[in-house]
Amino acid sequence: MPGVDKALIIWLLDLVGIGVFALSGALMAVRLRQTLVTASFFALVTGVGGGSVRDLLIGAPVFWVHDGAIAAMCIAIAVVVWVTPERWWRGQLLEWADAVGLAGYAVFGTAKAIAWGVPPAPALLMGVITGCVGGTIRDVLAGVPSIIMRPEVYVTAAALASGLFLLLEWLGTGTAVAAIVGALAGFSLRGAAIHWSLGLPAYRGAKSG
């Protein structure tokens, strides 16, 4: 994509992923009628959870530990959610915020893994981990069934975003194009799953004769 700095695109995907995951964590806390401290904690661990696990696995410095602005942004998002009227956050905003974070963060996680010398197949998995772990931590802390334990299309959407990004990079489209198309594809699949309740078939076991 001429005139577009690929590093800027990747950085923006990182910020979007962190921000909307932090938003989803804060929303979960306020829906559970928790305190501002709890909402801030939910926002932080949801925002940085997947990226932290990714960095530990690829041997990179854990990103937010070396950038105080990340934690400050997550806490600021929690404060905004906690002090604003509840009607602003009704409906499926949590699910849609999570979908945006899932797609953007999956692509960023894969791109960072590749930059650290991880081969394509494990890099794809690093993208899935980056996109899915934050939401999983949020659900576990909230005591609700984790999204990855339900048949809804979720991990598959993260894998689509990461896989398409890798494929387009291999085809030579450029990092910026690959990142945008991959993230949009992952978001579209997850959005379709939210809108139409799409899910994968669950294991039913062998039928008795």
Secondary structure as the mmCIF struct_conf table of DSSP 4:
data_model
#
loop_
_struct_conf.conf_type_id
_struct_conf.id
_struct_conf.beg_label_comp_id
_struct_conf.beg_label_asym_id
_struct_conf.beg_label_seq_id
_struct_conf.end_label_comp_id
_struct_conf.end_label_asym_id
_struct_conf.end_label_seq_id
TURN_TY1_P TURN_TY1_P1 PRO A 2 GLY A 3
HELX_RH_AL_P HELX_RH_AL_P1 LYS A 6 ARG A 31
TURN_TY1_P TURN_TY1_P2 LEU A 32 ARG A 33
HELX_RH_AL_P HELX_RH_AL_P2 LEU A 36 ILE A 58
TURN_TY1_P TURN_TY1_P3 GLY A 59 GLY A 59
HELX_LH_PP_P HELX_LH_PP_P1 ALA A 60 VAL A 62
HELX_RH_3T_P HELX_RH_3T_P1 PHE A 63 HIS A 66
HELX_RH_AL_P HELX_RH_AL_P3 GLY A 68 VAL A 83
BEND BEND1 THR A 84 THR A 84
HELX_RH_3T_P HELX_RH_3T_P2 GLU A 86 TRP A 89
TURN_TY1_P TURN_TY1_P4 GLY A 91 GLN A 92
HELX_RH_AL_P HELX_RH_AL_P4 LEU A 93 ALA A 115
TURN_TY1_P TURN_TY1_P5 TRP A 116 GLY A 117
HELX_RH_AL_P HELX_RH_AL_P5 PRO A 120 ALA A 142
TURN_TY1_P TURN_TY1_P6 GLY A 143 GLY A 143
BEND BEND2 VAL A 144 VAL A 144
HELX_RH_3T_P HELX_RH_3T_P3 ILE A 147 MET A 149
BEND BEND3 ARG A 150 PRO A 151
STRN STRN1 GLU A 152 GLU A 152
BEND BEND4 VAL A 153 VAL A 153
HELX_RH_AL_P HELX_RH_AL_P6 VAL A 155 TRP A 170
TURN_TY1_P TURN_TY1_P7 LEU A 171 GLY A 172
HELX_RH_AL_P HELX_RH_AL_P7 THR A 175 TRP A 196
TURN_TY1_P TURN_TY1_P8 SER A 197 SER A 197
STRN STRN2 GLY A 199 GLY A 199
HELX_LH_PP_P HELX_LH_PP_P2 LEU A 200 TYR A 203
HELX_LH_PP_P HELX_LH_PP_P3 ALA A 206 SER A 208
#
